[in-house]
Each structure stands twice: as C-alpha cells, then as structure tokens.
C-alpha cells in the first residue's frame, strides 16, 4: 500500500547553516618552509670584528725571503722588501623585518613575534651562506681561471683529483680541506666505487648526514649544500625545486660577490658556466668572514597603529682571503634543478 508523503518545505540545518556552531581548531604545529643546513659559512676564516669601529679591515701581507750562500770573509746581503696589504670592507648591512598587529597576536594561539623572529634569523643566516657561495664566481675569475675544473660530464673521482692537484701545486695544506657539492652532484658521487668503498675514502661512506656530511674521499670530508649550486641560463635557481633565489655568482644576482681588487689580487668576478653545477673544494682560508654586528633584534610598540615593529639586522663583510685555496668544479649532472 502506497502512502503519499508530502515533501517538507524550507531548508534543513545543514553545513552552511550551522557554521557558527563549529569551532575552528588550529594545531599547535606550524608548517614552515624547509630549511637546509648552512655549510659554506662554517669553512671560512673568521676575523674578529664584533663591536669594533671602522668600515675596513687591513692585514699586512708578508712576502717570502730568499736564502743565499754565505761566503766566508764576505758580508751578508740584506734583503729589502716593500710589503703590501690585504683589505676588506664591512659593507653588508642586511635586514629582515616585519610587523605584528595587536589584534592578530591576541587572537592567535602562537607567539607570532617569536615565530617570525626565528624565521628572520634563518633568513639572515642564509644571506651569509649565499653571499659566501657567491665567492665561487671570483674563484673562477682568479688567475685566468686556473682554479676552475670544468667538464661536460657528471662529477667524478677524476675531477676531484684534478682539483686536489691544483691545491697541492699551490702548497695548500691538505688538513682542513672540504668538498662542498650540490644534491645532484652527490647523487653522481654515490655511483662512484672510489667514493663509497673504504679502500679509497679512508672513512665510513656515510659519516654524519644530519650535519650535511655524506662521507669522504682520500680523507677529505664531503658536504652537501642545498644552496649549491646550479648555474641556470637565467641566473636563477640554486639546485632545488623551490621558488628559488637568484643563483650566487650569476649576472644580476644580489649575491654577486663584492670584491675590491688591489695590486696583489689577480681576479675579478666571472660568470659561471650556465647549466652546470658548481662544487667547491676549499681550505678554510679561501674566504674571510668578519661580523661587525651579529644578528640582533629590535622591537618597538607603535601606539598609533597598535602593532609591534620588529627589525632584525646584521653587519658583516666577506672576501676571498687566499684565492688559491679554492677550486670550483663545474659539472653537468643529471637531476632536478
């Protein structure tokens, strides 16, 4: 038996109508941009300059003295030299700032000032890392490009040997050398038996991934930096798939290194090989870093706007210290850029 059921009129209390009763739940977790390990800044010569006045660091250059035969009955021959100096400007005055409205802080379940201050600190650290990596353009320009190993193949044991040979000929100490590579170059190295067998490495193949170290070759630690170093044809991208920042050392990049060339310096920044990755084999004295003002935070309450203004600044300088203590290895490695 069928019943005629009259359809109801009006609308039920659905999702839209009951929206006011549903609270918005915010997790205490935060999704941040992934931050990579900062590598290059750890392998530089640190010059103490915090709190000192002036905008320029000067260091005397002492040349070599010769040795002569001592002839009995004859006086010694005094050697005379006119010494020069190495200098560097402290001219990288950088900031990362933001404002937080009072109402936004009151209604958030997070300390917004703390969160974004941490992010500003990371941004300032990455600025130093990128600027130092930009020095590779000056290394390529040093001494007519003699400290540059370039090839159209993937990074290999033979290329690393060539780079070591350049440093050996310059009498650069082997102790303290490190090899900094891109992720794509690291993938190529893991296909090399000479780089994963302990007979060649002198160390465990995987040493300390958390610090960025992936092993060693001939006693030289190998570090992977996500900031290094894809030289795109447009001058952008650093070897990852993110939104990318201008590649250090490429034309129009904000990280093209500032170099003050004096009579003793035989280099000028040189555009890197487009479409290649650039590894760095360095001794820590290849580049000097001087912090005149460590990253610091200043905050002020702006009454008229009812908001906090937070300014994070740092002041530093960096320059090639011993250009012959670094070699750039450019290679055409497969992988995402």
LODO-29472 format. One record per residue (C-alpha): x negated, y negated, z negated; chain. Coordinates in steps of 0.05 Angstrom, whole numbers, plus 5000, padded with zeros to 4 digits. Example, Ala and Ser with C-alpha at 12.3 -4.5 7.8 and 13.67 -1.06 7.14 Angstrom:
BEGIN
@c1 4754, c2 5090, c3 4844, kette A
@c1 4727, c2 5021, c3 4857, kette A
//
This chain:
BEGIN
@c1 5000, c2 5000, c3 5000, kette A
@c1 4970, c2 4934, c3 5021, kette A
@c1 4972, c2 4871, c3 4978, kette A
@c1 4968, c2 4802, c3 5006, kette A
@c1 4914, c2 4767, c3 4966, kette A
@c1 4915, c2 4692, c3 4973, kette A
@c1 4847, c2 4664, c3 4984, kette A
@c1 4825, c2 4615, c3 4930, kette A
@c1 4816, c2 4543, c3 4945, kette A
@c1 4758, c2 4499, c3 4923, kette A
@c1 4685, c2 4519, c3 4912, kette A
@c1 4653, c2 4566, c3 4861, kette A
@c1 4598, c2 4543, c3 4814, kette A
@c1 4541, c2 4562, c3 4859, kette A
@c1 4467, c2 4549, c3 4860, kette A
@c1 4474, c2 4476, c3 4881, kette A
@c1 4529, c2 4461, c3 4831, kette A
@c1 4492, c2 4489, c3 4771, kette A
@c1 4424, c2 4460, c3 4788, kette A
@c1 4429, c2 4414, c3 4727, kette A
@c1 4431, c2 4474, c3 4680, kette A
@c1 4368, c2 4506, c3 4708, kette A
@c1 4303, c2 4481, c3 4677, kette A
@c1 4241, c2 4472, c3 4720, kette A
@c1 4187, c2 4515, c3 4690, kette A
@c1 4115, c2 4492, c3 4701, kette A
@c1 4060, c2 4542, c3 4689, kette A
@c1 4001, c2 4520, c3 4646, kette A
@c1 3956, c2 4546, c3 4702, kette A
@c1 3933, c2 4499, c3 4757, kette A
@c1 3915, c2 4516, c3 4829, kette A
@c1 3851, c2 4479, c3 4845, kette A
@c1 3810, c2 4474, c3 4907, kette A
@c1 3757, c2 4528, c3 4905, kette A
@c1 3690, c2 4500, c3 4884, kette A
@c1 3627, c2 4533, c3 4907, kette A
@c1 3562, c2 4538, c3 4868, kette A
@c1 3516, c2 4479, c3 4875, kette A
@c1 3449, c2 4506, c3 4897, kette A
@c1 3402, c2 4457, c3 4931, kette A
@c1 3400, c2 4405, c3 4874, kette A
@c1 3371, c2 4458, c3 4828, kette A
@c1 3309, c2 4466, c3 4872, kette A
@c1 3283, c2 4395, c3 4875, kette A
@c1 3230, c2 4355, c3 4839, kette A
@c1 3264, c2 4318, c3 4782, kette A
@c1 3237, c2 4248, c3 4768, kette A
@c1 3258, c2 4220, c3 4700, kette A
@c1 3290, c2 4153, c3 4712, kette A
@c1 3352, c2 4151, c3 4668, kette A
@c1 3363, c2 4084, c3 4636, kette A
@c1 3302, c2 4051, c3 4667, kette A
@c1 3305, c2 3984, c3 4703, kette A
@c1 3289, c2 3972, c3 4775, kette A
@c1 3312, c2 3999, c3 4842, kette A
@c1 3249, c2 4032, c3 4868, kette A
@c1 3203, c2 4088, c3 4845, kette A
@c1 3129, c2 4084, c3 4864, kette A
@c1 3080, c2 4141, c3 4857, kette A
@c1 3006, c2 4136, c3 4876, kette A
@c1 2980, c2 4183, c3 4929, kette A
@c1 2911, c2 4210, c3 4914, kette A
@c1 2873, c2 4236, c3 4973, kette A
@c1 2822, c2 4293, c3 4976, kette A
@c1 2749, c2 4283, c3 4960, kette A
@c1 2695, c2 4318, c3 5000, kette A
@c1 2634, c2 4358, c3 4980, kette A
@c1 2564, c2 4344, c3 5005, kette A
@c1 2497, c2 4377, c3 4996, kette A
@c1 2454, c2 4350, c3 4941, kette A
@c1 2385, c2 4335, c3 4968, kette A
@c1 2330, c2 4333, c3 4915, kette A
@c1 2299, c2 4265, c3 4910, kette A
@c1 2356, c2 4230, c3 4944, kette A
@c1 2414, c2 4193, c3 4911, kette A
@c1 2485, c2 4219, c3 4914, kette A
@c1 2532, c2 4190, c3 4966, kette A
@c1 2591, c2 4156, c3 4933, kette A
@c1 2658, c2 4166, c3 4966, kette A
@c1 2705, c2 4108, c3 4976, kette A
@c1 2779, c2 4113, c3 4990, kette A
@c1 2837, c2 4065, c3 4997, kette A
@c1 2896, c2 4101, c3 4966, kette A
@c1 2969, c2 4093, c3 4986, kette A
@c1 3035, c2 4104, c3 4951, kette A
@c1 3098, c2 4144, c3 4957, kette A
@c1 3162, c2 4107, c3 4941, kette A
@c1 3237, c2 4119, c3 4937, kette A
@c1 3296, c2 4073, c3 4928, kette A
@c1 3351, c2 4085, c3 4878, kette A
@c1 3409, c2 4065, c3 4923, kette A
@c1 3463, c2 4119, c3 4918, kette A
@c1 3515, c2 4084, c3 4875, kette A
@c1 3575, c2 4130, c3 4881, kette A
@c1 3645, c2 4131, c3 4850, kette A
@c1 3706, c2 4176, c3 4845, kette A
@c1 3765, c2 4141, c3 4812, kette A
@c1 3839, c2 4148, c3 4800, kette A
@c1 3898, c2 4121, c3 4761, kette A
@c1 3950, c2 4157, c3 4719, kette A
@c1 4016, c2 4124, c3 4703, kette A
@c1 4040, c2 4128, c3 4632, kette A
@c1 4107, c2 4159, c3 4652, kette A
@c1 4071, c2 4213, c3 4692, kette A
@c1 4028, c2 4231, c3 4633, kette A
@c1 4086, c2 4232, c3 4585, kette A
@c1 4127, c2 4279, c3 4628, kette A
@c1 4071, c2 4326, c3 4647, kette A
@c1 4054, c2 4388, c3 4607, kette A
@c1 3980, c2 4378, c3 4623, kette A
@c1 3928, c2 4327, c3 4604, kette A
@c1 3925, c2 4293, c3 4672, kette A
@c1 3866, c2 4248, c3 4654, kette A
@c1 3824, c2 4308, c3 4633, kette A
@c1 3843, c2 4349, c3 4694, kette A
@c1 3826, c2 4295, c3 4745, kette A
@c1 3764, c2 4272, c3 4708, kette A
@c1 3737, c2 4343, c3 4715, kette A
@c1 3754, c2 4341, c3 4789, kette A
@c1 3719, c2 4274, c3 4797, kette A
@c1 3658, c2 4303, c3 4762, kette A
@c1 3656, c2 4361, c3 4811, kette A
@c1 3663, c2 4313, c3 4870, kette A
@c1 3603, c2 4272, c3 4845, kette A
@c1 3562, c2 4335, c3 4837, kette A
@c1 3579, c2 4357, c3 4908, kette A
@c1 3559, c2 4288, c3 4933, kette A
@c1 3488, c2 4300, c3 4906, kette A
@c1 3487, c2 4370, c3 4936, kette A
@c1 3509, c2 4347, c3 5004, kette A
@c1 3460, c2 4288, c3 5005, kette A
@c1 3402, c2 4333, c3 4988, kette A
@c1 3422, c2 4384, c3 5041, kette A
@c1 3424, c2 4326, c3 5090, kette A
@c1 3349, c2 4321, c3 5080, kette A
@c1 3342, c2 4380, c3 5127, kette A
@c1 3351, c2 4331, c3 5184, kette A
@c1 3288, c2 4295, c3 5160, kette A
@c1 3251, c2 4361, c3 5154, kette A
@c1 3267, c2 4376, c3 5227, kette A
@c1 3241, c2 4307, c3 5245, kette A
@c1 3176, c2 4317, c3 5205, kette A
@c1 3111, c2 4322, c3 5243, kette A
@c1 3142, c2 4331, c3 5311, kette A
@c1 3189, c2 4386, c3 5289, kette A
@c1 3133, c2 4434, c3 5268, kette A
@c1 3172, c2 4454, c3 5205, kette A
@c1 3232, c2 4479, c3 5244, kette A
@c1 3244, c2 4551, c3 5267, kette A
@c1 3300, c2 4553, c3 5318, kette A
@c1 3327, c2 4612, c3 5356, kette A
@c1 3390, c2 4633, c3 5393, kette A
@c1 3397, c2 4698, c3 5353, kette A
@c1 3421, c2 4715, c3 5284, kette A
@c1 3377, c2 4702, c3 5223, kette A
@c1 3326, c2 4758, c3 5215, kette A
@c1 3266, c2 4781, c3 5176, kette A
@c1 3220, c2 4757, c3 5232, kette A
@c1 3247, c2 4686, c3 5227, kette A
@c1 3237, c2 4685, c3 5152, kette A
@c1 3165, c2 4709, c3 5162, kette A
@c1 3154, c2 4653, c3 5212, kette A
@c1 3179, c2 4602, c3 5161, kette A
@c1 3134, c2 4631, c3 5106, kette A
@c1 3075, c2 4627, c3 5154, kette A
@c1 3087, c2 4552, c3 5164, kette A
@c1 3087, c2 4541, c3 5089, kette A
@c1 3026, c2 4586, c3 5079, kette A
@c1 2986, c2 4546, c3 5131, kette A
@c1 3005, c2 4482, c3 5093, kette A
@c1 2978, c2 4515, c3 5028, kette A
@c1 3046, c2 4511, c3 4996, kette A
@c1 3048, c2 4555, c3 4933, kette A
@c1 3088, c2 4618, c3 4941, kette A
@c1 3111, c2 4614, c3 4869, kette A
@c1 3176, c2 4575, c3 4865, kette A
@c1 3197, c2 4584, c3 4938, kette A
@c1 3271, c2 4599, c3 4951, kette A
@c1 3311, c2 4613, c3 5013, kette A
@c1 3380, c2 4579, c3 5018, kette A
@c1 3426, c2 4608, c3 5071, kette A
@c1 3498, c2 4600, c3 5095, kette A
@c1 3550, c2 4654, c3 5084, kette A
@c1 3546, c2 4674, c3 5157, kette A
@c1 3470, c2 4679, c3 5153, kette A
@c1 3477, c2 4721, c3 5090, kette A
@c1 3522, c2 4769, c3 5127, kette A
@c1 3469, c2 4776, c3 5181, kette A
@c1 3414, c2 4789, c3 5130, kette A
@c1 3453, c2 4847, c3 5099, kette A
@c1 3446, c2 4883, c3 5166, kette A
@c1 3370, c2 4879, c3 5160, kette A
@c1 3339, c2 4941, c3 5128, kette A
@c1 3279, c2 4900, c3 5108, kette A
@c1 3324, c2 4855, c3 5066, kette A
@c1 3364, c2 4908, c3 5030, kette A
@c1 3311, c2 4961, c3 5016, kette A
@c1 3270, c2 4951, c3 4953, kette A
@c1 3206, c2 4970, c3 4991, kette A
@c1 3209, c2 4901, c3 5022, kette A
@c1 3248, c2 4859, c3 4973, kette A
@c1 3207, c2 4874, c3 4911, kette A
@c1 3272, c2 4864, c3 4873, kette A
@c1 3342, c2 4893, c3 4867, kette A
@c1 3383, c2 4879, c3 4930, kette A
@c1 3437, c2 4844, c3 4891, kette A
@c1 3407, c2 4803, c3 4835, kette A
@c1 3458, c2 4752, c3 4809, kette A
@c1 3518, c2 4739, c3 4854, kette A
@c1 3550, c2 4693, c3 4802, kette A
@c1 3493, c2 4643, c3 4809, kette A
@c1 3494, c2 4647, c3 4884, kette A
@c1 3433, c2 4693, c3 4887, kette A
@c1 3443, c2 4753, c3 4932, kette A
@c1 3374, c2 4785, c3 4929, kette A
@c1 3303, c2 4770, c3 4951, kette A
@c1 3254, c2 4783, c3 5006, kette A
@c1 3179, c2 4790, c3 4993, kette A
@c1 3191, c2 4763, c3 4924, kette A
@c1 3228, c2 4701, c3 4948, kette A
@c1 3299, c2 4694, c3 4919, kette A
@c1 3356, c2 4685, c3 4969, kette A
@c1 3414, c2 4639, c3 4951, kette A
@c1 3479, c2 4629, c3 4988, kette A
@c1 3509, c2 4559, c3 4991, kette A
@c1 3578, c2 4545, c3 5017, kette A
@c1 3555, c2 4475, c3 5032, kette A
@c1 3505, c2 4500, c3 5082, kette A
@c1 3503, c2 4490, c3 5138, kette A
@c1 3539, c2 4495, c3 5204, kette A
@c1 3518, c2 4443, c3 5254, kette A
@c1 3581, c2 4434, c3 5296, kette A
@c1 3583, c2 4397, c3 5361, kette A
@c1 3627, c2 4344, c3 5330, kette A
@c1 3583, c2 4335, c3 5269, kette A
@c1 3635, c2 4364, c3 5222, kette A
@c1 3645, c2 4427, c3 5181, kette A
@c1 3598, c2 4458, c3 5130, kette A
@c1 3606, c2 4532, c3 5143, kette A
@c1 3674, c2 4546, c3 5111, kette A
@c1 3745, c2 4546, c3 5136, kette A
@c1 3770, c2 4489, c3 5093, kette A
@c1 3786, c2 4418, c3 5115, kette A
@c1 3712, c2 4405, c3 5113, kette A
@c1 3670, c2 4344, c3 5104, kette A
@c1 3621, c2 4315, c3 5154, kette A
@c1 3561, c2 4360, c3 5161, kette A
@c1 3499, c2 4334, c3 5125, kette A
@c1 3445, c2 4312, c3 5173, kette A
@c1 3490, c2 4304, c3 5234, kette A
@c1 3502, c2 4238, c3 5270, kette A
@c1 3557, c2 4196, c3 5238, kette A
@c1 3556, c2 4238, c3 5174, kette A
@c1 3558, c2 4200, c3 5108, kette A
@c1 3503, c2 4248, c3 5086, kette A
@c1 3452, c2 4229, c3 5138, kette A
@c1 3392, c2 4222, c3 5093, kette A
@c1 3365, c2 4154, c3 5075, kette A
@c1 3290, c2 4156, c3 5089, kette A
@c1 3242, c2 4098, c3 5081, kette A
@c1 3184, c2 4115, c3 5127, kette A
@c1 3117, c2 4085, c3 5107, kette A
@c1 3048, c2 4093, c3 5138, kette A
@c1 3037, c2 4161, c3 5107, kette A
@c1 3104, c2 4192, c3 5128, kette A
@c1 3108, c2 4225, c3 5196, kette A
@c1 3183, c2 4237, c3 5200, kette A
@c1 3249, c2 4206, c3 5217, kette A
@c1 3317, c2 4240, c3 5211, kette A
@c1 3331, c2 4284, c3 5272, kette A
@c1 3397, c2 4311, c3 5296, kette A
@c1 3403, c2 4385, c3 5280, kette A
@c1 3416, c2 4439, c3 5332, kette A
@c1 3491, c2 4435, c3 5346, kette A
@c1 3529, c2 4501, c3 5339, kette A
@c1 3476, c2 4533, c3 5296, kette A
@c1 3470, c2 4548, c3 5222, kette A
@c1 3411, c2 4519, c3 5184, kette A
@c1 3377, c2 4556, c3 5128, kette A
@c1 3324, c2 4524, c3 5084, kette A
@c1 3260, c2 4557, c3 5058, kette A
@c1 3235, c2 4507, c3 5006, kette A
@c1 3187, c2 4497, c3 4948, kette A
@c1 3219, c2 4452, c3 4894, kette A
@c1 3172, c2 4395, c3 4910, kette A
@c1 3201, c2 4389, c3 4980, kette A
@c1 3250, c2 4336, c3 4956, kette A
@c1 3252, c2 4288, c3 4897, kette A
@c1 3315, c2 4271, c3 4858, kette A
@c1 3319, c2 4214, c3 4808, kette A
@c1 3382, c2 4199, c3 4768, kette A
@c1 3383, c2 4128, c3 4742, kette A
@c1 3453, c2 4136, c3 4715, kette A
@c1 3482, c2 4205, c3 4702, kette A
@c1 3555, c2 4215, c3 4719, kette A
@c1 3595, c2 4174, c3 4669, kette A
@c1 3669, c2 4158, c3 4657, kette A
@c1 3701, c2 4091, c3 4641, kette A
@c1 3776, c2 4086, c3 4627, kette A
@c1 3819, c2 4025, c3 4615, kette A
@c1 3892, c2 4016, c3 4598, kette A
@c1 3925, c2 3967, c3 4646, kette A
@c1 3984, c2 3937, c3 4608, kette A
@c1 4018, c2 3904, c3 4668, kette A
@c1 4021, c2 3969, c3 4706, kette A
@c1 4028, c2 4016, c3 4646, kette A
@c1 3974, c2 4062, c3 4672, kette A
@c1 3904, c2 4086, c3 4658, kette A
@c1 3850, c2 4070, c3 4708, kette A
@c1 3793, c2 4120, c3 4706, kette A
@c1 3727, c2 4105, c3 4742, kette A
@c1 3672, c2 4157, c3 4748, kette A
@c1 3605, c2 4133, c3 4774, kette A
@c1 3533, c2 4156, c3 4784, kette A
@c1 3469, c2 4123, c3 4810, kette A
@c1 3412, c2 4163, c3 4839, kette A
@c1 3361, c2 4167, c3 4894, kette A
@c1 3333, c2 4225, c3 4934, kette A
@c1 3279, c2 4230, c3 4987, kette A
@c1 3232, c2 4280, c3 5017, kette A
@c1 3173, c2 4285, c3 4969, kette A
@c1 3128, c2 4335, c3 5005, kette A
@c1 3159, c2 4346, c3 5074, kette A
@c1 3111, c2 4403, c3 5089, kette A
@c1 3141, c2 4442, c3 5031, kette A
@c1 3205, c2 4458, c3 5070, kette A
@c1 3223, c2 4494, c3 5134, kette A
@c1 3291, c2 4493, c3 5169, kette A
@c1 3312, c2 4558, c3 5202, kette A
@c1 3366, c2 4547, c3 5254, kette A
@c1 3402, c2 4609, c3 5278, kette A
@c1 3463, c2 4628, c3 5320, kette A
@c1 3500, c2 4673, c3 5271, kette A
@c1 3569, c2 4701, c3 5284, kette A
@c1 3624, c2 4684, c3 5234, kette A
@c1 3676, c2 4634, c3 5216, kette A
@c1 3657, c2 4561, c3 5214, kette A
//
